[in-house]
Amino acid sequence: MKTKIMKQLALITIMVLCCHQSKAQLAHKIDMTEDNKLLGLGTQHIIKSDILKEERPIIISLPIGYKDTNADYPVLYVLDGLENIKHTVATAELLAQSGLVSPMIIAGIESLDRAKDLTPSKAGEGVYGGAEGAGIPQSGGAPLFLKFLENELIPYLDTNFRTHPYRILEGHSFGGLFCTFALMQQSSLFDAFIIQAPALWWNNQEMIEKAKTFFQANSNLNKTVYFGIGGDDGWGMRQELRKYIDIVKFNAPNNFRWKHEEVGDEDHSQARLLLNYHGLRFIFSNLKNTTLTVDTFDKSNFLKEEQNLILKYGDMTRRPAMDYVKLYSSLLEQERILEAIVVLKRAIEAYPKYIGLINNLAKLYEKANQIEQAISTYKTAIKISKKYKLGYEEGYIKEIKRLE
């Protein structure tokens, strides 16, 4: 009988949680200008670069809730930022809301001269897209651009915003070429890379040749790299990326987390949104994948693993809400109430708006004969219900009176 009641309680939690998740999407307000234009994509900052001898526009997008906390956040640096900022911010916000990635600051680096900044070397005669045997005279600026990132842009973000040390670099096409260059030229600068359809044809596939010596020389490389490309991408991209991947496979360093995939039937330009999504999912995949199960559950190990994720990715890092619910529900079915309380408290810490979790914590406290904690938890639920106009206050007031 008890087990049946526990299962019903767990099912109610999931139903209420799903209901509240749909309401929670309406809770966040986006600021508007005086003439009713929506903001939310970010703010342009102008950095006067001594290294590049020019002013560089950067779009900085802060995560939802940034102003309401003292938390620090990882930073995603996006090349060709003006072109990619819209879909990148939207994807990152959706994934963060779902607990599939950590909330992050996004720095979109606007391109002023892609052929200069993103190419690792001078392009000579016969370059793809060239005419009359001419090269690209301004090409080869990637080493200088990398110095700009290291010595000017990253310090600017770290000085003016609450940044976590975890950094990601993302780029497409020439941007993917630059990411590949940065990985092999100065891998310590970033923790993870999203390399999209890199132009590895550049200068007779010189990055592929460099990879042969780089991966042989680095037997240990604690980095996470996503190599992605559209399934309908063409010459100079798919085959060249496969060559690079073959080298990675043969010389894969220790601690090197990587994934290569060809996505759908998208061509070179179309694939960017999907590759950004899959790249972020892969980098933060350990938020979804846990070694903890109900059979091996230990509350100390559970809390330690949660803290390790926060230390790695930032203060607001959390798992998907349903992962907490499934674990707590399984513990509940085995009548391990005190352990279920530990999981549920962490879930509420991660998702403070989800009233279904708060409601069930109060019920668990009552089952554990911790009446004062149950009453206090219902009072918290009343505040949340009022704040987000959920309409559950009357029921919680009745519960408090019953317990008193």
SEMARVO-794460 format. One record per residue: x, y, z of N, C-alpha, C in turn; residue in three letters. Coordinates in steps of 0.1 Angstrom, whole numbers, padded with zeros to 4 digits, always signed. Layout:
SEMARVO-794460
XYZXYZXYZALA/...
This chain:
SEMARVO-794460
+0008-0012+0000+0000+0000+0000+0009+0013+0000MET/+0019+0012+0009+0028+0024+0009+0035+0027-0004LYS/+0039+0015-0010+0046+0017-0023+0037+0023-0034THR/+0024+0019-0034+0015+0025-0043+0013+0040-0041LYS/+0012+0043-0028+0011+0058-0025+0023+0065-0030ILE/+0035+0059-0027+0047+0066-0032+0048+0068-0047MET/+0043+0058-0054+0043+0059-0069+0033+0070-0073LYS/+0022+0071-0067+0012+0081-0070+0018+0095-0067GLN/+0025+0096-0056+0031+0109-0053+0041+0113-0063LEU/+0049+0103-0067+0059+0106-0078+0053+0110-0091ALA/+0042+0103-0094+0035+0107-0107+0029+0121-0106LEU/+0023+0124-0095+0018+0138-0093+0029+0148-0095ILE/+0040+0145-0089+0052+0155-0090+0055+0157-0105THR/+0056+0147-0113+0059+0148-0127+0048+0156-0134ILE/+0036+0153-0131+0025+0160-0138+0025+0175-0134MET/+0026+0178-0121+0027+0192-0117+0039+0199-0123VAL/+0050+0192-0123+0062+0198-0128+0061+0202-0143LEU/+0055+0193-0151+0053+0196-0165+0044+0207-0167CYS/+0033+0208-0159+0024+0219-0160+0031+0232-0157CYS/+0039+0232-0146+0046+0245-0142+0056+0249-0152HIS/+0063+0239-0158+0073+0242-0168+0067+0250-0180GLN/+0055+0246-0184+0048+0254-0195+0045+0268-0190SER/+0041+0270-0178+0038+0283-0173+0051+0291-0171LYS/+0062+0284-0167+0074+0292-0164+0080+0299-0176ALA/+0077+0293-0188+0082+0300-0200+0076+0314-0202GLN/+0065+0317-0195+0058+0330-0197+0063+0340-0186LEU/+0071+0335-0177+0075+0343-0165+0086+0353-0168ALA/+0094+0350-0178+0106+0359-0180+0102+0371-0190HIS/+0104+0383-0185+0101+0395-0193+0114+0399-0201LYS/+0112+0404-0213+0123+0409-0221+0121+0424-0221ILE/+0132+0431-0218+0132+0446-0217+0128+0452-0231ASP/+0122+0463-0231+0118+0470-0243+0123+0484-0243MET/+0125+0490-0255+0129+0504-0256+0117+0513-0254THR/+0119+0526-0254+0108+0535-0253+0098+0534-0264GLU/+0103+0530-0276+0094+0529-0288+0090+0514-0290ASP/+0090+0506-0279+0084+0493-0279+0092+0483-0288ASN/+0105+0484-0289+0113+0474-0296+0119+0465-0285LYS/+0117+0452-0288+0122+0442-0279+0138+0442-0279LEU/+0143+0441-0267+0158+0439-0266+0160+0425-0263LEU/+0172+0421-0258+0174+0407-0253+0185+0400-0260GLY/+0189+0405-0272+0200+0398-0279+0214+0402-0274LEU/+0215+0414-0268+0228+0418-0262+0231+0433-0265GLY/+0242+0437-0261+0246+0451-0262+0260+0452-0269THR/+0261+0461-0278+0273+0463-0286+0283+0470-0277GLN/+0295+0465-0276+0307+0472-0270+0318+0474-0280HIS/+0324+0485-0279+0335+0488-0288+0348+0487-0281ILE/+0357+0478-0285+0370+0476-0279+0381+0483-0288ILE/+0388+0492-0283+0399+0498-0290+0411+0489-0289LYS/+0414+0482-0300+0425+0472-0300+0438+0478-0304SER/+0448+0478-0295+0461+0482-0298+0468+0471-0307ASP/+0464+0459-0305+0470+0448-0312+0466+0448-0327ILE/+0453+0450-0329+0448+0450-0343+0448+0464-0350LEU/+0451+0474-0341+0451+0488-0346+0438+0492-0352LYS/+0427+0489-0345+0414+0492-0350+0404+0491-0338GLU/+0392+0496-0340+0381+0494-0331+0373+0482-0334GLU/+0371+0473-0325+0363+0461-0327+0350+0460-0320ARG/+0339+0459-0328+0326+0458-0321+0323+0444-0316PRO/+0319+0443-0304+0316+0430-0298+0301+0431-0292ILE/+0293+0421-0295+0280+0420-0290+0280+0411-0278ILE/+0277+0416-0266+0277+0408-0254+0263+0405-0249ILE/+0259+0393-0248+0246+0389-0244+0247+0382-0230SER/+0240+0388-0220+0240+0382-0207+0229+0372-0205LEU/+0231+0362-0197+0221+0352-0195+0209+0357-0187PRO/+0198+0351-0188+0186+0354-0180+0189+0353-0165ILE/+0186+0364-0158+0188+0364-0143+0202+0369-0139GLY/+0210+0373-0149+0224+0378-0145+0223+0389-0135TYR/+0214+0399-0137+0213+0410-0128+0208+0407-0114LYS/+0202+0395-0113+0195+0391-0100+0204+0383-0091ASP/+0216+0379-0095+0225+0371-0087+0239+0376-0087THR/+0247+0370-0079+0262+0373-0079+0269+0361-0085ASN/+0262+0353-0093+0268+0341-0099+0278+0345-0110ALA/+0288+0335-0112+0296+0337-0124+0292+0327-0135ASP/+0296+0330-0147+0291+0323-0159+0302+0320-0169TYR/+0301+0308-0175+0311+0305-0185+0308+0314-0197PRO/+0318+0316-0206+0316+0325-0218+0318+0317-0231VAL/+0308+0319-0239+0309+0313-0253+0313+0325-0262LEU/+0325+0323-0269+0329+0333-0278+0326+0328-0292TYR/+0317+0336-0299+0312+0332-0312+0318+0341-0323VAL/+0325+0335-0333+0330+0342-0344+0319+0345-0354LEU/+0322+0355-0362+0311+0360-0371+0298+0363-0363ASP/+0301+0371-0352+0290+0372-0342+0278+0379-0346GLY/+0279+0389-0355+0267+0397-0360+0258+0387-0368LEU/+0264+0378-0375+0256+0369-0383+0250+0358-0375GLU/+0256+0354-0364+0252+0342-0357+0246+0345-0343ASN/+0245+0358-0339+0241+0361-0325+0226+0357-0323ILE/+0217+0359-0333+0203+0356-0330+0200+0342-0327LYS/+0205+0333-0335+0201+0319-0333+0210+0313-0321HIS/+0222+0318-0319+0230+0313-0308+0224+0316-0295THR/+0220+0329-0293+0214+0333-0280+0201+0325-0277VAL/+0193+0324-0288+0180+0317-0286+0182+0302-0282ALA/+0192+0296-0289+0195+0282-0286+0200+0280-0272THR/+0210+0289-0268+0216+0288-0255+0206+0290-0244ALA/+0197+0299-0246+0187+0302-0236+0177+0290-0234GLU/+0173+0284-0245+0164+0273-0244+0170+0261-0237LEU/+0183+0258-0241+0190+0247-0235+0193+0249-0220LEU/+0196+0262-0217+0199+0265-0203+0186+0264-0195ALA/+0175+0268-0200+0162+0267-0193+0158+0253-0190GLN/+0163+0244-0200+0160+0229-0198+0170+0222-0190SER/+0181+0229-0186+0191+0223-0178+0201+0214-0186GLY/+0201+0216-0199+0210+0208-0208+0223+0215-0210LEU/+0224+0228-0207+0237+0235-0207+0237+0244-0195VAL/+0248+0249-0192+0249+0259-0181+0245+0273-0187SER/+0238+0281-0180+0236+0295-0185+0250+0301-0187PRO/+0251+0309-0198+0264+0315-0202+0263+0329-0207MET/+0274+0336-0206+0276+0348-0213+0280+0345-0227ILE/+0274+0352-0237+0278+0350-0251+0284+0363-0256ILE/+0296+0362-0262+0303+0373-0268+0304+0371-0283ALA/+0296+0378-0290+0296+0377-0305+0306+0387-0311GLY/+0316+0381-0317+0327+0389-0323+0324+0393-0337ILE/+0320+0405-0340+0317+0409-0353+0329+0409-0362GLU/+0326+0404-0375+0337+0403-0384+0338+0416-0392SER/+0350+0421-0393+0353+0433-0402+0360+0429-0415LEU/+0369+0419-0414+0376+0413-0425+0379+0399-0423ASP/+0369+0390-0426+0371+0375-0423+0383+0369-0430ARG/+0386+0373-0442+0397+0368-0449+0410+0371-0443ALA/+0410+0382-0435+0423+0386-0428+0423+0379-0414LYS/+0413+0381-0406+0413+0377-0392+0413+0362-0390ASP/+0406+0355-0398+0403+0341-0396+0412+0331-0403LEU/+0421+0336-0411+0429+0327-0419+0443+0326-0413THR/+0449+0314-0411+0461+0312-0404+0474+0315-0412PRO/+0473+0317-0425+0485+0320-0433+0481+0327-0446SER/+0491+0332-0453+0489+0339-0465+0484+0329-0476LYS/+0474+0333-0484+0470+0324-0495+0476+0329-0508ALA/+0483+0319-0514+0490+0322-0526+0482+0319-0538GLY/+0489+0317-0549+0482+0314-0562+0473+0301-0561GLU/+0463+0302-0568+0454+0290-0569+0445+0288-0557GLY/+0443+0298-0549+0434+0297-0537+0420+0295-0542VAL/+0412+0287-0535+0398+0285-0539+0391+0298-0539TYR/+0383+0301-0549+0376+0313-0550+0384+0324-0556GLY/+0397+0323-0558+0405+0334-0564+0403+0334-0579GLY/+0408+0345-0585+0407+0346-0600+0421+0351-0605ALA/+0424+0346-0617+0436+0350-0625+0448+0346-0617GLU/+0447+0335-0609+0459+0331-0601+0463+0339-0589GLY/+0455+0349-0587+0458+0358-0575+0455+0352-0562ALA/+0462+0356-0552+0458+0351-0538+0449+0361-0531GLY/+0449+0360-0518+0442+0370-0510+0452+0378-0502ILE/+0455+0390-0507+0466+0397-0501+0465+0400-0486PRO/+0453+0402-0480+0452+0405-0466+0452+0393-0457GLN/+0452+0381-0463+0450+0369-0455+0462+0366-0446SER/+0460+0357-0436+0471+0353-0427+0471+0361-0414GLY/+0459+0367-0410+0459+0375-0398+0455+0367-0385GLY/+0453+0354-0386+0448+0346-0375+0457+0347-0363ALA/+0471+0346-0364+0479+0347-0353+0477+0360-0345PRO/+0476+0371-0352+0474+0384-0346+0460+0385-0339LEU/+0450+0379-0346+0437+0379-0341+0436+0371-0328PHE/+0443+0360-0328+0444+0351-0316+0450+0359-0304LEU/+0460+0367-0307+0465+0376-0296+0455+0386-0291LYS/+0447+0391-0300+0437+0400-0296+0427+0394-0287PHE/+0423+0381-0290+0414+0374-0281+0421+0372-0267LEU/+0433+0368-0267+0440+0364-0255+0443+0377-0246GLU/+0448+0387-0252+0453+0398-0244+0444+0410-0243ASN/+0433+0411-0251+0424+0422-0250+0409+0418-0248GLU/+0404+0409-0256+0390+0406-0255+0387+0398-0243LEU/+0394+0387-0240+0391+0379-0229+0393+0387-0216ILE/+0404+0394-0214+0406+0403-0202+0394+0413-0201PRO/+0389+0418-0212+0378+0428-0211+0366+0421-0205TYR/+0363+0409-0210+0351+0402-0204+0353+0399-0190LEU/+0365+0394-0186+0368+0390-0173+0368+0402-0163ASP/+0371+0414-0168+0372+0426-0159+0358+0432-0157THR/+0350+0431-0168+0337+0439-0167+0325+0430-0164ASN/+0327+0417-0164+0315+0408-0162+0319+0397-0153PHE/+0309+0390-0147+0312+0379-0138+0314+0366-0146ARG/+0326+0365-0150+0329+0353-0159+0335+0342-0150THR/+0331+0330-0154+0337+0317-0149+0349+0314-0158HIS/+0359+0307-0153+0371+0304-0162+0368+0295-0174PRO/+0356+0288-0174+0354+0279-0185+0350+0287-0198TYR/+0357+0285-0208+0356+0293-0221+0354+0283-0233ARG/+0345+0287-0242+0342+0280-0254+0344+0289-0266ILE/+0350+0284-0276+0352+0291-0289+0344+0284-0300LEU/+0336+0292-0307+0327+0286-0318+0329+0293-0331GLU/+0330+0286-0342+0332+0292-0355+0327+0283-0366GLY/+0323+0290-0377+0318+0282-0389+0326+0287-0401HIS/+0329+0277-0409+0336+0279-0422+0350+0285-0419SER/+0353+0297-0424+0365+0304-0420+0367+0304-0405PHE/+0355+0306-0398+0355+0306-0383+0359+0292-0378GLY/+0354+0282-0384+0358+0268-0380+0373+0266-0383GLY/+0378+0272-0394+0393+0271-0397+0400+0278-0385LEU/+0396+0289-0381+0403+0296-0370+0402+0288-0357PHE/+0390+0282-0354+0389+0274-0342+0399+0263-0342CYS/+0401+0256-0354+0411+0245-0355+0425+0251-0353THR/+0428+0262-0359+0441+0269-0357+0443+0272-0342PHE/+0433+0277-0335+0434+0281-0321+0436+0269-0312ALA/+0429+0258-0316+0431+0245-0308+0445+0240-0308LEU/+0451+0241-0320+0465+0236-0322+0476+0246-0319MET/+0472+0259-0320+0482+0269-0317+0483+0273-0303GLN/+0472+0273-0296+0472+0277-0282+0460+0271-0275GLN/+0461+0258-0273+0449+0251-0268+0445+0255-0254SER/+0455+0261-0246+0452+0264-0232+0442+0276-0231SER/+0440+0283-0242+0431+0295-0241+0417+0292-0239LEU/+0412+0281-0244+0398+0277-0244+0397+0263-0238PHE/+0386+0260-0232+0383+0247-0226+0376+0238-0236ASP/+0368+0244-0245+0360+0236-0255+0359+0244-0268ALA/+0356+0237-0278+0355+0242-0292+0343+0236-0299PHE/+0336+0245-0306+0325+0240-0315+0330+0244-0329ILE/+0335+0234-0336+0341+0236-0349+0331+0232-0360ILE/+0326+0242-0367+0315+0239-0377+0321+0241-0391GLN/+0319+0230-0399+0323+0230-0413+0335+0238-0416ALA/+0346+0235-0410+0359+0242-0411+0364+0242-0425PRO/+0369+0253-0430+0375+0254-0443+0389+0249-0443ALA/+0390+0236-0441+0403+0229-0440+0410+0227-0454LEU/+0403+0232-0465+0410+0232-0478+0421+0243-0478TRP/+0420+0252-0468+0429+0264-0469+0444+0260-0470TRP/+0450+0267-0480+0464+0266-0483+0469+0251-0483ASN/+0462+0244-0493+0466+0230-0495+0465+0221-0482ASN/+0454+0224-0475+0451+0216-0463+0462+0216-0452GLN/+0467+0228-0450+0478+0229-0441+0474+0226-0426GLU/+0462+0228-0422+0458+0225-0409+0457+0209-0407MET/+0454+0202-0418+0454+0188-0417+0468+0182-0415ILE/+0477+0188-0422+0491+0184-0421+0497+0188-0407GLU/+0493+0199-0402+0497+0203-0389+0492+0194-0378LYS/+0480+0188-0380+0473+0179-0371+0482+0167-0368ALA/+0489+0162-0378+0496+0150-0377+0507+0151-0366LYS/+0514+0162-0366+0524+0164-0356+0518+0169-0342THR/+0507+0177-0343+0501+0182-0331+0496+0171-0322PHE/+0488+0162-0327+0482+0152-0319+0492+0141-0315PHE/+0502+0139-0323+0513+0130-0318+0521+0136-0307GLN/+0522+0149-0307+0530+0156-0296+0522+0158-0283ALA/+0509+0157-0284+0501+0160-0272+0493+0147-0268ASN/+0500+0139-0260+0494+0126-0256+0483+0128-0246SER/+0483+0140-0239+0473+0143-0230+0467+0157-0233ASN/+0454+0158-0235+0448+0170-0240+0434+0171-0234LEU/+0433+0178-0223+0420+0179-0215+0411+0190-0221ASN/+0406+0187-0233+0397+0196-0240+0385+0188-0245LYS/+0374+0196-0248+0362+0190-0254+0360+0197-0267THR/+0359+0189-0278+0357+0195-0291+0346+0188-0299VAL/+0338+0196-0305+0327+0191-0314+0331+0195-0328TYR/+0332+0185-0337+0334+0187-0351+0321+0184-0358PHE/+0315+0194-0364+0302+0192-0370+0301+0198-0384GLY/+0293+0191-0393+0292+0196-0407+0278+0191-0412ILE/+0273+0199-0421+0260+0195-0427+0262+0183-0437GLY/+0252+0175-0437+0253+0163-0445+0254+0165-0460GLY/+0250+0178-0464+0250+0181-0478+0260+0192-0481ASP/+0270+0193-0472+0281+0203-0475+0289+0197-0487ASP/+0297+0206-0493+0304+0202-0505+0319+0202-0505GLY/+0324+0205-0516+0339+0204-0518+0346+0212-0508TRP/+0358+0207-0504+0366+0214-0495+0362+0214-0480GLY/+0351+0207-0477+0346+0207-0464+0345+0193-0458MET/+0336+0185-0463+0333+0172-0457+0345+0163-0458ARG/+0350+0161-0470+0361+0152-0471+0374+0156-0464GLN/+0376+0169-0464+0388+0174-0456+0386+0172-0441GLU/+0374+0175-0436+0371+0173-0422+0373+0158-0418LEU/+0369+0149-0427+0371+0135-0425+0385+0131-0424ARG/+0394+0137-0432+0408+0135-0431+0414+0139-0418LYS/+0409+0151-0413+0413+0156-0400+0409+0146-0389TYR/+0397+0142-0390+0391+0133-0380+0399+0119-0380ILE/+0403+0115-0391+0411+0102-0392+0424+0104-0384ASP/+0430+0116-0384+0442+0118-0376+0439+0118-0361ILE/+0428+0124-0358+0423+0125-0344+0421+0110-0339VAL/+0414+0102-0347+0411+0088-0343+0424+0080-0340LYS/+0434+0082-0349+0446+0074-0348+0455+0079-0337PHE/+0454+0092-0333+0463+0097-0323+0455+0104-0311ASN/+0443+0099-0308+0435+0105-0298+0442+0107-0285ALA/+0444+0119-0280+0451+0121-0267+0442+0116-0255PRO/+0448+0114-0244+0441+0111-0232+0433+0123-0227ASN/+0421+0121-0222+0413+0131-0217+0407+0141-0227ASN/+0408+0137-0240+0403+0145-0251+0389+0140-0255PHE/+0379+0148-0251+0365+0144-0254+0362+0150-0268ARG/+0358+0143-0277+0355+0148-0290+0344+0140-0297TRP/+0337+0147-0306+0327+0141-0314+0327+0147-0328LYS/+0325+0138-0338+0324+0142-0352+0311+0137-0357HIS/+0303+0146-0364+0290+0141-0370+0287+0150-0382GLU/+0280+0144-0391+0274+0150-0403+0259+0151-0401GLU/+0254+0163-0400+0240+0165-0396+0231+0167-0408VAL/+0221+0158-0408+0210+0159-0418+0214+0161-0432GLY/+0206+0168-0440+0209+0171-0454+0212+0186-0456ASP/+0216+0193-0445+0218+0207-0446+0231+0210-0454GLU/+0231+0221-0462+0243+0225-0469+0252+0233-0460ASP/+0262+0240-0466+0272+0247-0458+0266+0257-0449HIS/+0258+0266-0454+0253+0277-0446+0241+0273-0437SER/+0232+0264-0442+0220+0260-0435+0223+0253-0421GLN/+0235+0246-0420+0237+0238-0409+0241+0245-0396ALA/+0243+0258-0397+0248+0265-0385+0240+0264-0372ARG/+0227+0265-0374+0218+0265-0362+0219+0251-0356LEU/+0218+0240-0364+0218+0227-0359+0231+0223-0352LEU/+0242+0228-0359+0255+0225-0354+0258+0232-0340LEU/+0253+0244-0339+0254+0251-0326+0246+0243-0315ASN/+0234+0239-0319+0226+0231-0309+0234+0218-0305TYR/+0238+0210-0315+0244+0198-0312+0258+0200-0305HIS/+0265+0210-0309+0278+0213-0302+0276+0216-0288GLY/+0267+0225-0284+0265+0228-0270+0260+0216-0262LEU/+0251+0208-0268+0246+0196-0261+0258+0187-0258ARG/+0267+0185-0268+0278+0176-0266+0288+0181-0255PHE/+0291+0194-0255+0300+0200-0245+0295+0198-0231ILE/+0282+0200-0229+0276+0199-0216+0269+0186-0214PHE/+0273+0176-0221+0265+0163-0221+0266+0156-0207SER/+0276+0160-0199+0277+0154-0185+0267+0159-0176ASN/+0259+0170-0180+0248+0174-0172+0237+0164-0173LEU/+0235+0158-0184+0225+0149-0187+0229+0134-0182LYS/+0241+0131-0185+0246+0118-0182+0252+0117-0169ASN/+0247+0109-0160+0253+0108-0146+0255+0093-0143THR/+0265+0091-0135+0268+0077-0131+0260+0073-0119THR/+0252+0083-0113+0244+0080-0102+0231+0073-0106LEU/+0228+0062-0099+0215+0055-0101+0209+0052-0087THR/+0197+0048-0087+0190+0046-0074+0197+0034-0067VAL/+0202+0025-0075+0209+0013-0069+0222+0016-0062ASP/+0229+0026-0067+0242+0030-0062+0242+0043-0055THR/+0229+0049-0053+0228+0062-0047+0234+0063-0033PHE/+0242+0074-0032+0248+0078-0019+0247+0093-0019ASP/+0241+0098-0008+0238+0113-0008+0251+0121-0008LYS/+0261+0116-0002+0274+0124-0002+0280+0124-0016SER/+0280+0113-0023+0285+0113-0037+0276+0121-0046ASN/+0263+0121-0044+0253+0129-0052+0257+0144-0051PHE/+0258+0148-0038+0260+0163-0036+0274+0166-0041LEU/+0284+0157-0040+0297+0160-0045+0297+0161-0060LYS/+0290+0153-0067+0290+0153-0081+0283+0166-0086GLU/+0272+0170-0079+0266+0183-0082+0275+0195-0080GLU/+0283+0195-0070+0293+0205-0067+0304+0205-0077GLN/+0308+0194-0082+0318+0193-0092+0314+0199-0105ASN/+0301+0197-0109+0296+0203-0121+0295+0219-0119LEU/+0292+0223-0108+0291+0238-0105+0305+0244-0106ILE/+0315+0237-0100+0329+0242-0100+0334+0242-0115LEU/+0330+0233-0123+0335+0232-0137+0328+0243-0146LYS/+0315+0244-0144+0308+0252-0154+0302+0265-0149TYR/+0302+0268-0136+0296+0280-0130+0285+0278-0120GLY/+0282+0288-0113+0273+0287-0101+0259+0283-0105ASP/+0254+0286-0117+0240+0284-0120+0238+0270-0128MET/+0249+0262-0128+0248+0249-0135+0238+0240-0128THR/+0230+0233-0136+0221+0223-0130+0218+0213-0141ARG/+0212+0201-0136+0208+0191-0145+0194+0194-0150ARG/+0189+0186-0160+0175+0188-0164+0166+0184-0152PRO/+0155+0192-0150+0147+0190-0139+0141+0176-0138ALA/+0138+0170-0149+0132+0157-0149+0142+0146-0145MET/+0155+0149-0146+0165+0139-0141+0164+0138-0126ASP/+0163+0150-0120+0162+0150-0105+0149+0143-0101TYR/+0138+0146-0108+0125+0140-0105+0126+0125-0106VAL/+0132+0119-0117+0132+0105-0118+0141+0098-0107LYS/+0152+0105-0103+0160+0099-0093+0152+0100-0079LEU/+0147+0111-0076+0139+0112-0064+0127+0103-0063TYR/+0120+0101-0075+0109+0092-0075+0113+0078-0073SER/+0124+0074-0079+0129+0060-0077+0132+0057-0062SER/+0139+0067-0056+0142+0066-0041+0129+0065-0033LEU/+0119+0073-0038+0106+0073-0031+0099+0060-0031LEU/+0100+0053-0043+0093+0040-0045+0099+0030-0036GLU/+0112+0032-0032+0119+0022-0023+0117+0027-0008GLN/+0109+0038-0006+0106+0043+0007+0119+0049+0014GLU/+0128+0053+0006+0141+0059+0011+0138+0075+0012ARG/+0130+0078+0021+0124+0092+0022+0135+0102+0025ILE/+0144+0100+0034+0154+0110+0037+0164+0112+0026LEU/+0167+0102+0018+0175+0104+0006+0168+0111-0005GLU/+0155+0108-0006+0147+0115-0016+0146+0130-0013ALA/+0146+0133+0000+0145+0147+0004+0158+0154+0000ILE/+0170+0148+0001+0182+0153-0003+0182+0157-0018VAL/+0177+0148-0026+0176+0150-0041+0166+0162-0044VAL/+0155+0161-0037+0145+0171-0040+0149+0185-0035LEU/+0156+0186-0024+0162+0199-0020+0171+0205-0030LYS/+0180+0196-0036+0189+0201-0046+0181+0205-0059ARG/+0171+0198-0062+0162+0201-0074+0156+0215-0072ALA/+0151+0218-0060+0145+0231-0058+0155+0242-0058ILE/+0167+0239-0053+0178+0249-0054+0181+0252-0068GLU/+0180+0242-0077+0183+0244-0091+0171+0250-0098ALA/+0159+0247-0094+0147+0252-0101+0138+0258-0091TYR/+0141+0270-0085+0133+0275-0074+0119+0280-0078PRO/+0116+0280-0091+0102+0284-0095+0093+0272-0096LYS/+0098+0260-0096+0090+0248-0099+0082+0244-0087TYR/+0070+0248-0086+0062+0247-0074+0058+0232-0071ILE/+0058+0224-0081+0055+0210-0079+0066+0203-0071GLY/+0078+0207-0073+0089+0202-0065+0088+0206-0050LEU/+0084+0219-0048+0083+0225-0035+0071+0218-0027ILE/+0060+0216-0034+0049+0209-0028+0052+0195-0023ASN/+0059+0188-0032+0063+0174-0028+0073+0174-0017ASN/+0082+0184-0016+0092+0184-0005+0084+0186+0008LEU/+0074+0194+0008+0066+0196+0020+0060+0182+0024ALA/+0054+0175+0015+0048+0162+0018+0058+0152+0023LYS/+0070+0153+0018+0081+0144+0022+0085+0147+0037LEU/+0086+0160+0040+0089+0164+0053+0079+0159+0063TYR/+0066+0160+0059+0055+0155+0067+0057+0140+0070GLU/+0060+0132+0059+0062+0118+0060+0073+0114+0070LYS/+0084+0123+0070+0095+0121+0078+0093+0127+0092ALA/+0081+0131+0095+0077+0137+0108+0085+0150+0111ASN/+0089+0157+0100+0095+0170+0102+0085+0181+0099GLN/+0076+0183+0108+0064+0191+0106+0068+0206+0104ILE/+0077+0211+0112+0081+0225+0110+0087+0228+0096GLU/+0095+0219+0092+0101+0220+0078+0090+0220+0068GLN/+0080+0211+0070+0069+0210+0061+0061+0223+0060ALA/+0058+0229+0071+0051+0241+0072+0058+0252+0065ILE/+0071+0253+0068+0080+0263+0062+0080+0262+0047SER/+0081+0249+0042+0081+0247+0028+0068+0251+0021THR/+0057+0248+0027+0044+0253+0022+0043+0268+0021TYR/+0049+0275+0031+0049+0290+0031+0057+0295+0019LYS/+0068+0288+0016+0076+0291+0004+0068+0289-0009THR/+0060+0278-0009+0052+0275-0021+0041+0286-0023ALA/+0036+0291-0012+0026+0302-0013+0032+0314-0019ILE/+0045+0318-0015+0051+0330-0021+0054+0328-0036LYS/+0058+0316-0040+0061+0313-0054+0047+0314-0062ILE/+0037+0308-0056+0024+0308-0063+0019+0322-0065SER/+0020+0330-0055+0016+0344-0056+0024+0352-0067LYS/+0037+0350-0066+0046+0357-0075+0043+0354-0090LYS/+0041+0342-0093+0039+0338-0107+0025+0335-0110TYR/+0015+0339-0101+0001+0338-0104-0003+0324-0108LYS/+0001+0314-0100-0002+0300-0103-0015+0295-0097LEU/-0020+0302-0087-0033+0299-0081-0034+0288-0072GLY/-0023+0284-0065-0023+0273-0056-0023+0277-0041TYR/-0024+0290-0039-0023+0295-0025-0033+0289-0015GLU/-0045+0288-0019-0056+0284-0010-0053+0269-0005GLU/-0049+0261-0014-0046+0247-0010-0035+0246+0000GLY/-0024+0254-0003-0013+0254+0006-0016+0259+0020TYR/-0025+0269+0021-0029+0275+0033-0037+0264+0041ILE/-0045+0256+0034-0052+0246+0041-0043+0235+0047LYS/-0032+0232+0039-0022+0222+0044-0015+0227+0056GLU/-0012+0240+0057-0005+0246+0068-0015+0245+0081ILE/-0027+0249+0079-0037+0248+0090-0038+0234+0095LYS/-0039+0224+0086-0040+0210+0090-0028+0206+0098ARG/-0016+0210+0094-0004+0206+0101-0003+0213+0115LEU/-0008+0225+0115-0007+0233+0128-0017+0228+0138GLU/
